[in-house]
Amino acid sequence: QVRLVESGGGLVQAGGSLRLSCTASTNIFNILVMGWHRQAPGEQRKLVATITSRSATTYADSVKGRFTISRDSAKNTMYLQMNSLSPEDTAVYYCNALSPGINAWGQGTQVTVSS
C-alpha cells in the first residue's frame, strides 16, 4: 500500500501563505488522481483540490484563485500552495492518492490561520 506523509502545516496570520507537501512511498507518475482534503473541527472532511496524472486540476469554490495544486513525479511529491489564507481555512489537511487498487491517505497536517 502507498504511504503518504504530509508536511508544511503550521500557524500563519490571515493573508499569509503556506505550502503543503505530500510525499509518497512510491512513484506517483501513474497514480490517476491525487488530492487534498481538509477537516475543520466539528465538520466533515471536504475536498479542496485534485490533480490527475495528466495534471488536470479541480478546486473547491472556496479556494479557487488562492490555492494551487501541483505534483512532481520525479520527487514523488504533491504540493498545495495556499495564498491569501483566512481563518476559515483552518483545518487538518490530508492528502489522498486514488488509482486502481490504491486508496491511500496521509496522517494529516494542521493549518491554523489567526485573524
MOJO-V286817 format. One record per pair of residues at least 6 apart in sequence whose C-alpha atoms are under 8 Angstrom apart, sorted by the first residue. I is the first residue (numbers start at 0). J is the second residue. D is the distance in Angstrom with one decimal. If there is no record, write none. Layout:
I_J_D / I_J_D
//
This chain:
0_101_6.9 / 0_103_7.3 / 1_23_6.7 / 1_24_5.9 / 1_25_6.3 / 1_101_7.2 / 1_103_6.0 / 2_23_5.7 / 2_24_5.2 / 2_25_7.7 / 2_103_6.7 / 2_104_7.4 / 2_105_7.0 / 3_21_6.3 / 3_22_5.6 / 3_23_4.6 / 3_24_6.5 / 3_94_7.2 / 3_95_7.7 / 3_103_7.0 / 3_104_6.2 / 3_105_4.6 / 3_106_7.6 / 4_20_8.0 / 4_21_5.4 / 4_22_5.3 / 4_23_6.6 / 4_105_5.3 / 4_106_6.7 / 4_107_7.8 / 5_19_7.0 / 5_20_5.5 / 5_21_4.3 / 5_22_6.5 / 5_93_7.1 / 5_94_6.9 / 5_105_6.2 / 5_106_7.0 / 5_107_6.0 / 5_108_6.0 / 6_19_5.8 / 6_20_5.2 / 6_21_6.5 / 6_108_6.2 / 7_17_7.0 / 7_18_5.9 / 7_19_4.5 / 7_20_6.1 / 7_108_7.3 / 8_17_7.1 / 8_18_7.6 / 8_19_6.2 / 8_108_5.4 / 8_109_5.3 / 8_110_4.9 / 8_111_7.9 / 9_108_7.9 / 9_109_6.1 / 9_110_5.0 / 9_111_6.1 / 10_110_6.2 / 10_111_4.8 / 10_112_5.9 / 10_113_7.3 / 11_17_7.7 / 11_110_7.9 / 11_111_6.4 / 11_112_5.0 / 11_113_6.3 / 12_84_7.7 / 12_85_7.9 / 12_112_5.4 / 12_113_4.8 / 12_114_6.2 / 13_83_7.0 / 13_84_5.4 / 13_85_4.8 / 13_86_6.4 / 13_112_5.7 / 13_113_5.7 / 13_114_5.3 / 14_82_7.1 / 14_83_4.2 / 14_84_4.9 / 14_85_6.3 / 15_82_6.2 / 15_83_5.5 / 15_84_5.5 / 16_80_7.5 / 16_81_5.4 / 16_82_4.4 / 16_83_6.2 / 16_84_6.2 / 17_80_6.2 / 17_81_5.2 / 17_82_6.8 / 18_78_6.8 / 18_79_5.6 / 18_80_4.4 / 18_81_5.9 / 19_78_5.5 / 19_79_5.0 / 19_80_6.4 / 19_81_7.9 / 20_76_6.6 / 20_77_5.7 / 20_78_4.6 / 20_79_6.6 / 21_76_5.4 / 21_77_5.0 / 21_78_6.2 / 21_94_6.4 / 21_105_7.8 / 22_74_7.7 / 22_75_5.8 / 22_76_4.3 / 22_77_6.5 / 23_75_5.5 / 23_76_6.2 / 24_75_7.5 / 25_75_6.8 / 26_72_6.7 / 26_73_7.9 / 26_75_5.5 / 27_72_5.6 / 27_75_5.4 / 27_76_7.6 / 28_52_6.5 / 28_72_5.2 / 28_75_7.6 / 29_52_6.2 / 30_51_7.7 / 30_52_6.1 / 30_96_6.8 / 30_97_6.5 / 30_98_5.3 / 31_51_5.4 / 31_52_5.0 / 31_96_7.9 / 31_97_6.2 / 31_98_5.1 / 32_49_6.7 / 32_50_5.7 / 32_51_4.3 / 32_52_6.2 / 32_96_6.1 / 32_97_5.2 / 32_98_6.5 / 33_49_5.7 / 33_50_5.4 / 33_51_6.3 / 33_77_7.7 / 33_94_7.3 / 33_95_5.5 / 33_96_4.5 / 33_97_6.1 / 34_46_7.6 / 34_47_7.4 / 34_48_5.5 / 34_49_4.1 / 34_50_6.2 / 34_94_5.6 / 34_95_5.2 / 34_96_6.6 / 35_46_6.4 / 35_47_5.4 / 35_48_5.3 / 35_49_6.4 / 35_79_7.6 / 35_92_6.7 / 35_93_5.7 / 35_94_4.5 / 35_95_6.3 / 36_44_6.5 / 36_45_5.4 / 36_46_4.3 / 36_47_5.0 / 36_48_7.1 / 36_92_5.7 / 36_93_5.1 / 36_94_6.2 / 36_95_7.6 / 37_44_5.4 / 37_45_5.4 / 37_46_6.6 / 37_47_6.6 / 37_90_5.8 / 37_91_5.4 / 37_92_4.3 / 37_93_5.9 / 38_44_4.3 / 38_45_6.2 / 38_90_5.2 / 38_91_5.3 / 38_92_6.6 / 39_89_6.5 / 39_90_4.2 / 39_91_6.4 / 40_90_7.0 / 46_59_6.8 / 47_58_5.9 / 47_59_5.2 / 47_62_7.2 / 48_56_7.1 / 48_57_5.4 / 48_58_4.3 / 48_59_6.2 / 48_68_6.6 / 49_56_5.5 / 49_57_5.3 / 49_58_6.7 / 49_68_7.1 / 50_56_4.5 / 50_57_6.7 / 50_68_6.8 / 50_69_6.9 / 50_70_7.6 / 54_69_7.5 / 54_70_7.7 / 56_68_7.3 / 65_81_6.1 / 65_82_5.1 / 65_83_6.2 / 65_84_7.8 / 66_79_6.7 / 66_80_5.5 / 66_81_4.5 / 66_82_6.0 / 67_78_8.0 / 67_79_5.6 / 67_80_5.0 / 67_81_6.6 / 68_77_7.4 / 68_78_5.7 / 68_79_4.6 / 68_80_6.4 / 69_77_5.7 / 69_78_5.2 / 69_79_6.6 / 70_76_5.8 / 70_77_4.1 / 70_78_6.0 / 71_77_6.1 / 84_112_6.8 / 85_112_6.0 / 85_113_7.6 / 85_114_7.3 / 86_111_7.2 / 86_112_4.7 / 86_113_5.8 / 86_114_6.1 / 87_112_7.7 / 88_110_7.6 / 88_111_7.5 / 88_112_6.8 / 89_109_7.8 / 89_110_5.4 / 89_111_4.6 / 89_112_5.5 / 90_109_6.1 / 90_110_5.5 / 90_111_6.6 / 91_107_5.8 / 91_108_5.4 / 91_109_4.3 / 91_110_6.0 / 92_107_5.3 / 92_108_5.3 / 92_109_6.2 / 92_110_7.0 / 93_104_6.8 / 93_105_5.8 / 93_106_6.7 / 93_107_4.4 / 93_108_6.6 / 94_104_5.8 / 94_105_5.5 / 94_107_7.2 / 95_102_7.1 / 95_103_5.5 / 95_104_4.6 / 95_105_6.6 / 96_102_5.7 / 96_103_5.2 / 96_104_6.7 / 97_103_6.8
//
